[in-house]
Amino acid sequence: MQSVPEILKKIRKLELRTRRFVETAFAGQYHSVFKGRGMNFDEFRQYDFGDEVRSIDWNVTARMGEPYVRKYVEERELTVMLLIDVSASGSYGSVNASKRELAAEVACLLAFCAIRNSDKVGLILFTDRVELYIAPRKGRIHILRLIREILYYEPTGRKTDLTQPLNFLNRVTTRRAVVFLLSDFHAENYEKPLTICGRRHDLIAIPIEDRGEYSVPGIGVVRVEDPESTSVYEIDFSDRRVRSEFSKLAEQERVEREALFRRKSIDSVSLRTDQDYFPALRSFFIRRENRLRRQ
């Protein structure tokens, strides 16, 4: 178990790394790709040539004896919700960081983008149940608490169930929010809650992957433990057919997941533990920004 100084040092290092990204490449992109909830009334002003006729307020016009229009400003403050999978499979990482460590760093980056934009950030940690809920708030101290929980929270469950956190989110977050769902998506029967969440909120799915889940070397007979069920299997990875079937099943799961996201019009960006996440995430922001400009 890590000591308090070690934990604080790791959190501080993570903060410095992600803040550097926020203050350089992400400075304006976050602001432009996530819209506010709508338009807020600002003031009445006299009608000018070229103003939209539908914006005229006829009650004020009648009182003042000349045309007046309603002026609105875009509501920029958002509520950002981070849904982070902390099931046992998140501890896996065959090269560099574990899936949970990668999720923590990405969540840290997104959280600092949010507070730079004066948005509120909340957190839901989940396994096959909702493990922890922290209501949305602003501020650096709040963000550092979220990061600590993502990194070091000890869950009671081991398995992954996406239905539980998505249903919980829809109950506790009544106003439209920006929702980042970070998980390896090793779950079943989550299409319905995903669909509902995608309609109510601006949902972005972030699958966290590891290359060891898609291919294995021919290393002979290996005892493999499923981290979520704790079942142990003996698999002969020297058999080319076994390795091929392993890769085929993993790829099939990925293809079906991506097809679901497209079918439900849910934005997604896949990240891998053996690759730098920053280029992939930035590319996603740029694509989304370009798409919004065309709408």
C-alpha positions in Angstrom: 0.0 0.0 0.0 1.3 3.4 -0.9 2.0 6.0 1.7 0.2 9.4 1.7 3.3 11.3 0.4 3.6 8.8 -2.4 -0.1 9.2 -3.3 0.2 13.0 -3.2 3.3 12.9 -5.4 1.6 10.8 -8.0 -1.5 13.0 -8.1 0.7 16.1 -8.3 2.7 14.6 -11.2 -0.5 13.7 -13.0 -1.9 17.2 -12.5 1.3 18.9 -13.9 1.3 16.6 -17.0 -2.3 17.1 -17.9 -2.4 20.8 -17.1 0.4 21.3 -19.6 -1.8 19.7 -22.3 -4.8 21.8 -21.3 -2.9 25.0 -21.4 -1.3 24.4 -24.8 -3.2 22.2 -27.4 -6.6 22.0 -25.6 -6.9 25.6 -24.6 -9.7 26.5 -27.1 -10.9 23.1 -28.4 -12.8 22.0 -25.3 -14.7 25.3 -25.3 -15.7 25.0 -28.9 -16.8 21.3 -29.1 -19.1 21.2 -26.1 -22.0 23.6 -26.2 -23.9 25.0 -23.3 -27.3 23.8 -22.4 -29.1 26.5 -24.3 -29.7 30.3 -24.5 -30.3 32.5 -21.5 -32.3 35.8 -21.7 -30.0 38.8 -21.4 -31.9 42.0 -22.0 -34.4 43.9 -24.2 -33.1 46.3 -26.8 -34.5 48.4 -29.6 -35.1 46.7 -32.9 -32.3 47.3 -35.5 -32.7 46.8 -39.2 -31.8 43.1 -40.0 -32.9 41.7 -36.6 -35.0 38.5 -36.8 -38.7 39.5 -36.7 -39.5 36.5 -34.6 -37.3 37.9 -31.8 -39.6 41.0 -31.3 -41.3 41.0 -27.9 -44.7 42.4 -28.7 -45.7 43.1 -25.0 -42.6 45.4 -24.5 -43.1 46.9 -28.0 -46.7 47.8 -27.1 -45.6 49.5 -23.8 -42.7 51.4 -25.4 -44.5 52.4 -28.6 -41.6 51.1 -30.8 -40.2 47.7 -31.6 -38.1 45.9 -29.0 -36.4 42.5 -29.3 -35.2 40.0 -26.8 -31.4 39.5 -26.6 -30.1 36.1 -25.6 -26.6 34.8 -24.7 -25.4 31.3 -24.9 -25.3 29.5 -21.5 -21.7 28.3 -21.4 -21.5 26.6 -18.0 -21.8 22.8 -18.3 -22.1 19.9 -16.0 -19.5 17.3 -16.9 -19.9 13.7 -15.5 -17.0 11.2 -15.5 -18.2 7.6 -15.4 -15.1 5.4 -14.7 -15.0 1.6 -14.8 -13.0 0.4 -11.7 -13.8 -3.3 -12.2 -11.1 -5.9 -11.7 -10.3 -6.0 -15.5 -9.1 -2.4 -15.3 -6.0 -3.6 -13.4 -4.7 -5.3 -16.5 -1.9 -3.7 -18.5 0.5 -5.7 -20.6 2.9 -3.0 -21.6 2.9 0.4 -19.8 0.1 1.6 -17.6 -3.0 -0.4 -16.5 -6.3 0.4 -18.1 -7.4 2.1 -14.8 -4.3 4.3 -14.7 -4.9 5.4 -18.3 -8.5 6.1 -17.5 -7.4 8.2 -14.5 -5.0 10.3 -16.6 -7.6 10.9 -19.3 -10.2 11.8 -16.7 -7.7 14.2 -15.2 -7.2 16.0 -18.5 -10.9 16.3 -19.2 -11.5 17.5 -15.6 -9.0 20.3 -15.9 -10.4 21.3 -19.3 -13.8 21.6 -17.6 -12.7 23.7 -14.7 -10.7 26.0 -17.1 -14.1 26.6 -18.7 -15.8 27.1 -15.3 -17.8 23.9 -15.6 -18.8 21.6 -12.8 -17.4 18.1 -12.7 -18.9 15.0 -11.1 -17.8 11.4 -10.8 -19.4 8.0 -10.8 -17.1 5.0 -10.1 -18.7 1.6 -11.0 -18.2 -2.1 -11.2 -21.3 -4.2 -11.4 -22.8 -1.6 -9.1 -22.3 2.1 -8.4 -19.3 2.2 -6.1 -19.0 5.9 -5.5 -20.9 9.1 -6.5 -19.5 12.6 -6.1 -21.8 15.4 -7.1 -20.6 18.0 -9.6 -18.7 20.9 -8.3 -16.1 23.4 -9.4 -12.5 24.0 -8.3 -9.0 22.5 -8.3 -9.3 20.9 -4.9 -12.5 19.2 -6.0 -10.7 17.9 -9.1 -7.8 16.6 -7.1 -10.2 14.7 -4.9 -11.8 13.1 -8.0 -8.4 12.0 -9.3 -7.4 10.5 -5.9 -10.6 8.4 -5.9 -10.2 7.3 -9.5 -6.6 6.1 -8.8 -7.0 4.6 -5.3 -10.6 3.8 -4.5 -11.0 0.1 -3.5 -14.2 -1.2 -5.1 -16.3 -4.0 -3.5 -17.4 -5.4 -6.8 -15.2 -7.1 -9.5 -17.4 -7.4 -12.6 -18.5 -4.9 -15.1 -22.1 -3.8 -15.6 -22.7 -0.7 -17.6 -26.5 -0.7 -17.0 -26.1 0.3 -13.3 -24.1 3.5 -13.7 -26.0 4.7 -16.7 -29.4 4.2 -15.0 -28.0 5.9 -11.9 -26.8 8.8 -13.9 -30.2 9.3 -15.5 -31.7 9.5 -12.0 -29.3 11.9 -10.4 -28.6 14.2 -13.4 -31.9 15.6 -14.6 -30.4 18.5 -16.7 -28.4 17.8 -19.9 -24.7 17.1 -19.1 -21.6 16.1 -21.0 -20.9 12.5 -20.0 -17.6 10.8 -20.6 -17.9 7.0 -20.1 -14.5 5.3 -19.7 -14.5 1.5 -19.6 -13.2 -1.5 -21.4 -16.8 -2.3 -22.2 -16.5 -6.0 -21.3 -20.2 -6.1 -20.4 -23.5 -7.3 -21.9 -27.0 -6.0 -22.4 -26.3 -2.3 -22.0 -27.7 -1.1 -25.3 -31.0 0.3 -23.8 -29.5 2.4 -21.0 -26.8 3.6 -23.4 -29.5 4.7 -25.8 -31.4 6.6 -23.1 -28.3 8.2 -21.8 -27.3 9.2 -25.3 -30.6 10.9 -25.9 -30.7 12.8 -22.6 -27.0 13.8 -22.5 -24.0 14.5 -24.7 -22.5 11.1 -24.3 -18.9 10.3 -25.3 -17.8 6.7 -25.0 -14.1 6.1 -24.4 -13.1 2.4 -24.7 -9.9 1.7 -22.9 -8.0 -1.2 -24.6 -4.8 -3.2 -24.1 -3.0 -5.0 -27.0 -2.7 -8.1 -24.8 -6.5 -8.5 -25.1 -6.3 -8.8 -28.9 -3.2 -10.9 -29.5 -0.9 -13.2 -27.5 2.5 -14.7 -28.4 3.0 -18.4 -28.9 4.3 -19.0 -25.4 3.0 -22.5 -24.7 0.6 -23.6 -22.0 -0.4 -20.8 -19.7 -2.6 -20.5 -16.6 -4.9 -17.6 -17.2 -7.1 -16.0 -14.5 -10.2 -14.0 -15.4 -9.8 -11.0 -13.1 -13.6 -10.4 -12.8 -14.8 -14.0 -12.2 -11.5 -15.2 -10.7 -11.9 -18.4 -12.8 -8.6 -20.0 -13.9 -8.0 -21.7 -17.2 -5.1 -23.5 -18.9 -4.7 -22.4 -22.5 -2.2 -23.7 -25.0 -1.1 -20.5 -26.8 1.5 -22.4 -28.9 -1.5 -23.6 -30.9 -1.9 -21.2 -33.8 -5.7 -21.9 -34.1 -6.2 -21.0 -30.4 -4.3 -17.7 -30.9 -6.3 -17.0 -34.0 -9.7 -17.7 -32.3 -8.6 -15.5 -29.4 -7.9 -12.6 -31.7 -11.0 -13.1 -33.7 -13.4 -13.1 -30.7 -11.7 -9.9 -29.4 -12.0 -8.2 -32.7 -15.6 -9.2 -33.1 -16.5 -7.7 -29.7 -14.8 -4.4 -30.8 -16.6 -4.3 -34.2 -20.0 -4.9 -32.5 -19.3 -2.2 -30.0 -18.3 0.4 -32.6 -21.4 -0.5 -34.7 -23.6 0.1 -31.6 -22.0 3.5 -31.1 -22.6 4.4 -34.8 -26.2 3.1 -34.7 -27.0 5.2 -31.7 -25.1 8.3 -32.9 -22.7 8.2 -29.9 -19.3 9.8 -30.3 -16.5 7.6 -29.3 -12.7 7.5 -29.2 -10.7 4.3 -28.4 -7.5 4.6 -26.4 -4.8 2.0 -25.8 -2.5 1.4 -22.8 0.5 1.0 -25.1 0.0 4.2 -27.1 0.1 7.9 -26.2 -3.5 8.8 -25.7 -3.0 12.5 -26.4 -2.9 12.4 -30.2 -6.0 10.2 -30.4 -7.9 12.5 -28.0 -6.9 15.6 -29.7 -7.8 14.2 -33.1 -11.3 13.4 -31.7 -11.7 17.0 -30.5 -10.7 18.3 -34.0 -13.1 16.0 -35.8 -15.9 16.9 -33.5 -15.2 20.6 -33.9 -15.2 20.4 -37.7 -18.5 18.4 -37.7 -20.2 21.0 -35.5 -19.1 23.8 -37.8 -20.8 22.1 -40.7 -24.1 21.7 -38.8 
